[in-house]
Amino acid sequence: MAIESDSIRRKNVWVEDSQPLPHLPLETIAEILSRVPVKPLLRFRCVSKSWRYLISDPKFAKAHLSLASASTDYTHHRLLLITSGGPNPYLKSCSVSSIMHEQSDTTAVDHDYPFDKPRQRVWIGFNGSCNGLVCIMVPGYIMYLWKPATRKSMELPLIKMRNNVCSYTCGIGYEDSIDDYKVVVFLRVNVVMFIPERVEVYTLRTHSWGRIGDCPHSLDAADSGKFVSGALHWPSLDSYWNTIVSLDLAKETYGEVLQPDYDRDCCLDYALGVLSGCLCVLSQYADCADVWVMKDYGIKESWTKLIVIPYLTPSDVTHSAPLCILKNNEVLVGNRMHLVWYYPNDAKFSYPTIQNSIKPFRAYPYVESLVSLNSDGGIQQQQQY
């Protein structure tokens, strides 16, 4: 009898403990899910119809993107690693958060390229990223919008080219007033200076190209445009690093952003970038590099020198613009052969090891998001993982 009573008692406890969980309001569920990375969210759409509707809602995608972009632990950020070719795939990505915590198992993941022959050795041009959308170009001036997080891509209509086009520079940005993405391409035929002779703008909503006014400045074609505060930015080559050229995507007009008052002479090179949503400049000298950030966009006086990165050897004078920065100003840069963390409080360096990476490479940060490639909003049917 004692055994039977104990069994009944355990059974009653089990029944009592197995009561249904309290019902959570949809608003609370949305608040929780908005902090979850993209790939789990795509799987969670199978939980229920209400979850699928929620995760597929463009408003939820915007809320998720806002939190992901502002995350100080870079949980939703990755680095795209691109090399110039070789016998192995040369387009990979790795987790920024993993690099931050110096995890020994940080691995570069292969990506299927968004065109017909994913393993073919071809050249790829990185044309910028915005809100999880990456713009790339392959030989033949064929351009793609690509979402590495979901493996979805869209081929852009071909631009009508003249045979004597010798180079180009591109950028991608978001126009908030019409909730649309734009790709800008500057084409040139002058081999001496990059003076754009035609400027084309693609809009995702219309899936078409249009012309805008010619740029009055010569531009540095070595890198893609940097998107900050509704505008794309390039270094000007009118006179050596004279100013920063901006293109307002809503007005489709050009402007200038004044640079900081550099407190050192004999600068060897400059690199333009974006840190925590702010325009930044890396000014490089023979013995160090200074990191400047424009904390209040358009206000020259808001340029602030955050840190000075010393060089260990002359070969270090190849740093990229900063890729990410932490609250204590620890900064990650790249120099083609490896990534470099600099810790200003201790004046120390570390070189994260990335398994399965290929050298040399260029590193480009991007945030994973639910932003759609559909012109009518929502999320496309994604491939299953």
KAZILIN-V600663 format. One record per residue. N is the residue number from 0. D_CENTER is the distance of its C-alpha to the mean C-alpha in whole Angstrom. Layout:
N_D_CENTER + N_D_CENTER
//
This chain:
0_69 + 1_67 + 2_64 + 3_64 + 4_64 + 5_61 + 6_59 + 7_59 + 8_58 + 9_55 + 10_55 + 11_55 + 12_52 + 13_50 + 14_51 + 15_50 + 16_47 + 17_45 + 18_45 + 19_42 + 20_39 + 21_39 + 22_37 + 23_34 + 24_33 + 25_31 + 26_29 + 27_29 + 28_27 + 29_25 + 30_24 + 31_24 + 32_22 + 33_19 + 34_18 + 35_18 + 36_15 + 37_15 + 38_17 + 39_20 + 40_20 + 41_20 + 42_23 + 43_24 + 44_25 + 45_28 + 46_30 + 47_31 + 48_31 + 49_30 + 50_27 + 51_26 + 52_27 + 53_25 + 54_22 + 55_22 + 56_22 + 57_20 + 58_21 + 59_20 + 60_17 + 61_16 + 62_18 + 63_15 + 64_12 + 65_14 + 66_15 + 67_12 + 68_10 + 69_13 + 70_14 + 71_15 + 72_15 + 73_12 + 74_13 + 75_11 + 76_8 + 77_8 + 78_8 + 79_8 + 80_12 + 81_13 + 82_17 + 83_19 + 84_22 + 85_24 + 86_26 + 87_24 + 88_20 + 89_18 + 90_15 + 91_14 + 92_11 + 93_12 + 94_12 + 95_11 + 96_14 + 97_16 + 98_16 + 99_17 + 100_20 + 101_21 + 102_22 + 103_24 + 104_22 + 105_19 + 106_18 + 107_16 + 108_16 + 109_17 + 110_16 + 111_18 + 112_17 + 113_17 + 114_20 + 115_24 + 116_24 + 117_22 + 118_23 + 119_24 + 120_24 + 121_22 + 122_20 + 123_16 + 124_15 + 125_11 + 126_11 + 127_7 + 128_5 + 129_6 + 130_7 + 131_6 + 132_8 + 133_7 + 134_10 + 135_12 + 136_16 + 137_19 + 138_22 + 139_24 + 140_22 + 141_21 + 142_17 + 143_15 + 144_13 + 145_12 + 146_11 + 147_11 + 148_12 + 149_15 + 150_15 + 151_16 + 152_16 + 153_18 + 154_19 + 155_19 + 156_23 + 157_24 + 158_24 + 159_28 + 160_28 + 161_31 + 162_32 + 163_32 + 164_28 + 165_27 + 166_23 + 167_20 + 168_17 + 169_14 + 170_12 + 171_10 + 172_11 + 173_13 + 174_17 + 175_18 + 176_21 + 177_21 + 178_19 + 179_17 + 180_14 + 181_15 + 182_15 + 183_16 + 184_18 + 185_21 + 186_23 + 187_26 + 188_29 + 189_30 + 190_30 + 191_31 + 192_28 + 193_25 + 194_27 + 195_25 + 196_28 + 197_26 + 198_23 + 199_22 + 200_20 + 201_19 + 202_19 + 203_18 + 204_21 + 205_23 + 206_22 + 207_23 + 208_23 + 209_25 + 210_26 + 211_25 + 212_27 + 213_27 + 214_25 + 215_28 + 216_26 + 217_25 + 218_21 + 219_20 + 220_19 + 221_17 + 222_14 + 223_12 + 224_12 + 225_10 + 226_10 + 227_12 + 228_15 + 229_15 + 230_15 + 231_14 + 232_15 + 233_16 + 234_19 + 235_22 + 236_25 + 237_28 + 238_29 + 239_27 + 240_24 + 241_26 + 242_24 + 243_20 + 244_20 + 245_19 + 246_19 + 247_19 + 248_18 + 249_21 + 250_24 + 251_22 + 252_24 + 253_23 + 254_24 + 255_23 + 256_22 + 257_24 + 258_23 + 259_24 + 260_28 + 261_27 + 262_30 + 263_30 + 264_32 + 265_31 + 266_27 + 267_26 + 268_23 + 269_20 + 270_16 + 271_14 + 272_11 + 273_10 + 274_11 + 275_11 + 276_11 + 277_13 + 278_14 + 279_15 + 280_17 + 281_18 + 282_21 + 283_23 + 284_27 + 285_29 + 286_29 + 287_26 + 288_23 + 289_22 + 290_19 + 291_19 + 292_18 + 293_19 + 294_19 + 295_21 + 296_19 + 297_22 + 298_24 + 299_25 + 300_27 + 301_24 + 302_23 + 303_23 + 304_23 + 305_22 + 306_22 + 307_24 + 308_23 + 309_26 + 310_26 + 311_28 + 312_29 + 313_29 + 314_27 + 315_24 + 316_24 + 317_21 + 318_18 + 319_14 + 320_13 + 321_12 + 322_9 + 323_11 + 324_14 + 325_16 + 326_19 + 327_22 + 328_20 + 329_19 + 330_16 + 331_14 + 332_14 + 333_15 + 334_18 + 335_18 + 336_20 + 337_19 + 338_16 + 339_18 + 340_19 + 341_21 + 342_23 + 343_25 + 344_27 + 345_29 + 346_28 + 347_27 + 348_24 + 349_23 + 350_21 + 351_20 + 352_21 + 353_19 + 354_21 + 355_21 + 356_19 + 357_20 + 358_20 + 359_20 + 360_16 + 361_13 + 362_10 + 363_6 + 364_4 + 365_2 + 366_5 + 367_8 + 368_10 + 369_14 + 370_13 + 371_15 + 372_16 + 373_19 + 374_21 + 375_23 + 376_21 + 377_21 + 378_19 + 379_20 + 380_23 + 381_20 + 382_21 + 383_23 + 384_22
//
